[in-house]
C-alpha cells in the first residue's frame, strides 16, 4: 500500500472497487501481487496475539505478586502490561507490513476547530452509548468476575494517577496506533472504504472482550475510523479516544451523581434522565454535522492517501 505520490508498488486495480491482487492475471508466468498487510484474517491474528500477550503478562505478574492480586491488578501494572503487549505486536506487524515506522502512523496537524468539534461529537456519543450499555446490562446482567475486573480498571477514586495513565494515555495511544494506524490502513488498501471502517470497528470491539460493551466499542471504532479517513491524521483519533476515556475517568472521580451515567458496572441498572440523553443527541448530531461541513469546506487528503488508486468506496 502506498500513498498518492507513489503507486509503483501497487498499481491501480483493473476494476474499480476491487483490489488489484484479487484479479487473476491471464498472462502465463506472471506472479500475482501480494495483498497489502494486513488483510482481515491477519489483523484478526494480531488481535489474538495482543490478547494472548496480555494474558501471559498478567498471569506472570500475578505469579510474581506477593500480595496475590493487589499489585498485579493495580492500574499502573495493567498499563505497563498493555504497553508491552501492544508494543510487541505493533513492532512485529509494522516490520511485516514493510512500510517503515512512519508511514502507517500519520500525525499531521489538524485545526483547533476540528478538535473542538471532535470533543463535542465524542461527549454526545459517550452519553448516548452509556445508556445503551445500561440497556444491555438490564437485559443481560454481566457476571461478577467481569464486574470486578472492570471496576479494578476504572478505579479512578483510589488510584487517580495510575488510572489516568492507563485510561487516558496508554489505551488511546496503543489502540489507535494498532487499529486506526496499521489495521485500518491495510483494510483501506484491500477493501472498500465502508468495509474497511466496519471490519476495523468489529476487531476493535472484539479486542475489548466485553460483550456487554460490544455495541459501544463498535460504534466508537466507526467514529474513530471516520475521523482518520476525513483528516488523514491520527491526532484527532488520539484526542477523541483520550476524551472518551477521560469522560469515564472524570465520572469516576466526580462526587456528583447522575443516575445511569456516573455509577459503576456493579451498581443496580438505572437509565439516564431524559435531559442527559437530549444533550447527548444534540452534541452527537451537532458535532457530526459541523465536522462534515468543516471537512467539505477544508482541503482534504486525496482519496487514495490510504488506498491504492482504483479502489472505490
MOKA-V38577 format. One record per residue. N is the residue number from 0. RES is the residue in one letter. PSI is psi in radians with two decimals (* if undefined). BURIAL is + if it has 24 or more other C-alpha atoms within 12 Angstrom, else -. D_LAST is the distance of its C-alpha to the last C-alpha in whole Angstrom. Layout:
n=<N N>
res=<RES RES>
psi=<PSI PSI>
burial=<BURIAL BURIAL>
d_last=<D_LAST D_LAST>
This chain:
n=<0 1 2 3 4 5 6 7 8 9 10 11 12 13 14 15 16 17 18 19 20 21 22 23 24 25 26 27 28 29 30 31 32 33 34 35 36 37 38 39 40 41 42 43 44 45 46 47 48 49 50 51 52 53 54 55 56 57 58 59 60 61 62 63 64 65 66 67 68 69 70 71 72 73 74 75 76 77 78 79 80 81 82 83 84 85 86 87 88 89 90 91 92 93 94 95 96 97 98 99 100 101 102 103 104 105 106 107 108 109 110 111 112 113 114 115 116 117 118 119 120 121 122 123 124 125 126 127 128 129 130 131 132 133 134 135 136 137 138 139 140 141 142 143 144 145 146 147 148 149 150 151 152 153 154 155 156 157 158 159 160 161 162 163 164 165 166 167 168 169 170 171 172 173 174 175 176 177 178 179 180 181 182 183 184 185 186 187 188 189 190 191 192 193 194 195 196 197 198 199 200 201 202 203 204 205 206 207 208 209 210 211 212 213 214 215 216 217 218 219 220 221 222 223 224 225 226 227 228 229 230 231 232 233 234 235 236 237 238 239 240 241 242 243 244 245 246 247 248 249 250 251 252 253 254 255 256 257 258 259 260 261 262 263 264 265 266 267 268 269 270 271 272 273 274 275 276 277 278 279 280 281 282 283 284 285 286 287 288 289 290 291 292 293 294 295 296 297 298 299 300 301 302 303 304 305 306 307 308 309 310 311 312>
res=<X X X X X X X X X X X X X X X X X X X X X X X X X X X X X X X X X X X X X X X X X X X X X X X X X X X X X X X X X X X X X X X X X X X X X X X X X X X X X X X X X X X X X X X X X X X X X X X X X X X X X X X X X X X X X X X X X X X X X X X X X X X X X X X X X X X X X X X X X X X X X X X X X X X X X X X X X X X X X X X X X X X X X X X X X X X X X X X X X X X X X X X X X X X X X X X X X X X X X X X X X X X X X X X X X X X X X X X X X X X X X X X X X X X X X X X X X X X X X X X X X X X X X X X X X X X X X X X X X X X X X X X X X X X X X X X X X X X X X X X X X X X X X X X X X X X X X X X X X X X X X X X X X X X X X X X X X>
psi=<2.34 2.94 -3.02 -0.21 -0.08 1.85 0.28 -0.57 -0.64 1.59 2.91 2.56 2.44 -0.54 2.22 2.42 -0.07 2.40 2.53 -0.61 -0.06 -0.21 2.15 2.29 2.17 -0.38 2.27 2.58 -0.08 2.36 2.19 2.55 2.57 2.32 2.46 2.58 2.40 2.66 3.09 -0.77 -0.74 -0.59 -0.66 -0.67 -0.66 -0.72 -0.78 -0.71 -0.70 -0.81 -0.70 -0.79 -0.72 -0.78 -0.78 -0.75 -0.73 -0.70 -0.70 -0.75 -0.66 -0.71 -0.57 -0.07 1.99 -0.27 0.07 0.73 -0.47 -0.85 -0.69 -0.39 0.10 2.44 -0.57 -0.73 -0.74 -0.63 -0.77 -0.70 -0.73 -0.71 -0.76 -0.84 -0.91 -0.69 -0.78 -0.81 -0.72 -0.75 -0.82 -0.80 -0.65 -0.72 -0.68 -0.57 -0.46 0.34 0.12 -3.13 0.05 -0.65 -0.71 -0.17 1.22 2.32 0.65 2.61 2.67 2.82 2.75 -0.60 -0.77 -0.76 -0.70 -0.78 -0.58 -0.72 -0.72 -0.82 -0.80 -0.72 -0.79 -0.72 -0.75 -0.74 -0.83 -0.72 -0.50 -0.73 -0.49 -0.70 -0.69 -0.74 -0.75 -0.77 -0.51 -0.52 -0.73 1.56 2.32 2.68 2.76 -0.63 -0.72 -0.68 -0.79 -0.72 -0.73 -0.74 -0.44 -0.55 -0.68 0.32 1.19 -0.51 -0.72 -0.55 1.22 -0.76 -0.75 -0.69 -0.67 -0.76 -0.78 -0.87 -0.69 -0.30 -1.09 -0.91 -0.88 -0.76 -0.90 -0.76 -0.65 -0.71 -0.75 -0.88 -0.86 -0.40 -1.33 -0.91 -0.88 -0.66 -0.79 -0.69 -0.67 -0.39 -0.31 -0.44 3.05 2.83 -0.78 -0.79 -0.70 -0.75 -0.84 -0.71 -0.70 -0.64 -0.64 -0.81 -0.62 -0.73 -0.70 -0.69 -0.50 -0.18 0.69 1.62 -0.45 -0.20 0.38 -0.79 -0.76 -0.85 -0.56 -0.83 -0.73 -0.71 -0.66 -0.81 -0.77 -0.67 -0.71 -0.73 -0.73 -0.78 -0.70 -0.59 -0.39 0.36 2.56 -0.26 -0.85 -0.51 -0.80 -0.77 -0.81 -0.75 -0.78 -0.66 -0.71 -0.86 -0.59 -0.58 -0.77 -0.66 -0.82 -0.60 -0.61 -0.47 -0.45 2.49 -0.09 2.16 2.16 1.98 2.27 -0.14 -0.72 -0.13 2.92 2.97 -0.50 -0.12 2.81 2.46 2.21 2.52 2.65 2.65 2.72 -0.70 -0.62 -0.73 -0.59 -0.72 -0.74 -0.78 -0.79 -0.79 -0.80 -0.85 -0.79 -0.78 -0.74 -0.82 -0.71 -0.61 -0.74 -0.77 -0.73 -0.76 -0.60 -0.60 -0.55 2.82 2.14 2.78 2.64 2.65 -0.51 0.37 -0.66 0.12 2.72 2.55 2.51 -0.20 2.07 2.85 *>
burial=<+ + + - - - - - - + + + + - - - + + + + + - - - - - - - - - - - - - + + + + + + - + + + - + + - + + + - - + - - + + - - + - - - - - - - - - - + + + + + + + + + + + + + + + + + + + + - + + - - + - - - - - + + + + - - - + - - - + + + + + + + + + + + + + + + + + + + + + + + + - - - - + - - - - - - + + + + + + + + - - + + - + + + + + + + + + + + + + + + + + + + + + + + + + + + + + + + + - + + + + + + + + + + + + + + - + - + + + + + + + + + + + + + + + + + + + + + + + + + + + + + + + + + + + + + + + + + + - - - - - + + + + + + + + - - + + + + - - - + + - - + + - + + + + + + - + + - - + + - - - - - - - + + + + + + + + + + +>
d_last=<16 17 17 16 20 20 19 22 21 18 17 15 13 15 13 9 7 10 12 15 17 16 18 21 23 26 28 31 32 28 27 23 21 21 18 17 19 18 17 17 21 22 20 22 25 25 25 28 30 29 31 34 35 35 37 39 40 41 43 45 45 47 49 50 50 54 53 51 48 49 48 45 43 44 41 41 42 38 37 38 37 34 34 35 33 30 31 32 29 27 29 29 25 25 28 26 23 25 23 26 27 25 22 20 22 21 24 24 25 24 26 29 27 24 26 28 25 23 27 27 24 25 28 27 25 28 30 28 27 31 32 29 31 34 33 32 36 38 36 36 39 38 40 43 42 38 40 42 40 37 40 41 38 38 42 42 45 47 45 43 43 42 39 38 37 36 33 33 33 32 30 27 28 27 25 22 23 22 19 17 19 19 17 14 14 15 12 9 11 11 8 5 5 6 8 9 10 12 14 15 16 18 20 21 23 24 26 28 29 30 29 31 28 25 24 24 23 20 19 20 18 15 17 17 14 13 16 15 12 13 17 16 19 21 23 22 21 25 26 24 25 29 29 28 30 33 33 34 36 38 38 40 43 43 46 45 44 41 41 38 37 39 41 40 38 42 43 44 40 40 38 37 39 37 38 36 33 33 33 30 28 29 28 24 23 25 24 20 21 23 20 17 20 21 17 17 21 21 20 16 15 13 10 11 13 12 10 12 11 10 7 4 0>
